[in-house]
């Protein structure tokens, strides 16, 4: 079914488009779980090596978000990854958490930006990311970064329910 705007709707639609254009360059906050989960990993030299390894896979890496002066990166993985994720070098998050989501054209600092571009049809392969994390073995505890991200006291990795 196609929705058609009548002549009466056009001024409202035009006003909405103008309002959206004014904020299209601003980051937003996006809930996790429906379209993707996210794996939080160390940035810096370890992050650069992870990107190099992930870029080497057929089809490339998939979307990755970074923030200037923040020691972590967000790797957008398929929804449901949280249930299968088991890696000490990256923390997987899903619903009810939210992450900063830059505009799709924002590919450099300031604020959150796309280190690898966002595409609606592409996610980072969780198995490839887990393998790359095992090879790189980042030094920074991902749970420390997670506690900063969530504004909580430091938490320790555990297999306890």
N, C-alpha and C positions, 0 to 999 in steps of 0.2 A: 504494500500500500504506500502510495506517495502522498506526502503532506504538501498541500499547496497553500501559499500565503495569499490572502485576499488583499485588495488594495488598502483595506482598513488596517491590516496587520503590518504593513511595510514600515510605517514610522516607528512602531515599537521594535521591530526587528532591527532596523537601522540603529536605533538608540542602543540596543543590546550589543550589537557588533562593535559600536564605538566604545562602549564601556569595557568590553573584553579586550579590545586592542590596547587600551590604556594599561591593562595589567598583564598582558601576554608575556612581558619580559620578566615578570616577578616569579620567584619560586613559590611553590605551594606545598602543602603537606598531604601525602597520599597514604591511604590505609593499605596495609599488607594483607595477603591471603587470597584475594579474589583473582587478581591478574598476575601476581608474582609474589614470591617471598624474597628475602634479601639475606645475603651472607656478608657479615662485617669482618673485614680483615685489616691487617696492618697496611699502611701506605709506605712512603719512603722508599728505600732501596729494595726492601722485600716486595713491596707493591709493584715496583717497576719490573722486577724479575717475574712476578706472577703475570703481569700483563704481557711480557714477552712470551712466556710459555703459552698463555691462553690465545694470543694472536696467531701462534703457529698452528693451531687446529684448523682443519678445513672449515670454511665459513667464518673464521675469525672468532673473536672473543664473545661478543654480546655486550649489553649495556652495563656500564660501570659509572657510578657517581662518586665524585671526590669533592672535598671542601678545602679551600685554601686554609693553611695553618691547622689542619686537623690531622691526627695521625692514623686515620682509617679511611677505608673505601667501602662502598656499598656495591655488591655484585647482585644484579637482578637475576634471580633464578626462577624456574617454573613454580607455580603454586603447588603446595604439597611437599616441597623439598624438606621442610622442617621435620616431617615424620620419619624421613630416611637419613637425615644428616647426622654424621658421626665423625667429627674431625676436631681435634684440639686446637687447630690453628685458625679457625674461623667460626664465628657464631652465627647460626641461622635464626632469623626472626620471621614471624608471620603474624596473623591477626592475634590480638587487637592492636598491635603496634603500628606506628606510622613513621614515615621517613620524609626528609626534605626532598622535594622533587623539582629539579630545575626545569625551566622552559626547554623544549626540545632543541632549540637553536643555541642554547647557552653552553659553549664548549670551552670556556676558560674562566678563571676566577674573575670576579668576586662572587662570593656566596657559593652555594652548591653548583656544580657544573658537570657536564658529561665528559668523562675521561675517555669513554668509548660510547658512541652515539646510541640513543634510544631508538628502537624500532618496535612497532607493535607486534611484529611477527617473530621476534628474536629474543631469547633469554640466554644467560650464561649456562653452560652445561655443568650441572652439579658434580658429576663424577669427574669430569676434566678438572674442575676447580679443586676438588678434594685431592686429586692426584698431584696437581701443581703445588698445593699447600704442603703436601708431604715431601715434595722435592725441595722446596724453598725453606720450609720450617722457620717461619718468622719468629723473631725473638720476643716481640711484644705480646703480652697476654691479651687475647681478644676480649676476654671478659672484663679486663680493666677498661678497655675502650668502650665496651658496652655499658659499663656502669656510668662512665662519663656521659655517654650519649643519652642514657635514660635518666640522668641526674640522681642516681642512686649510689649508696655506698658500694665499694668494691665487692664483687661476688666471685666465688671460686668455681671453676669448672667441676662438675660432678655428674656422675651417672645415676645418682639417686633420683627417684621420681619426684 
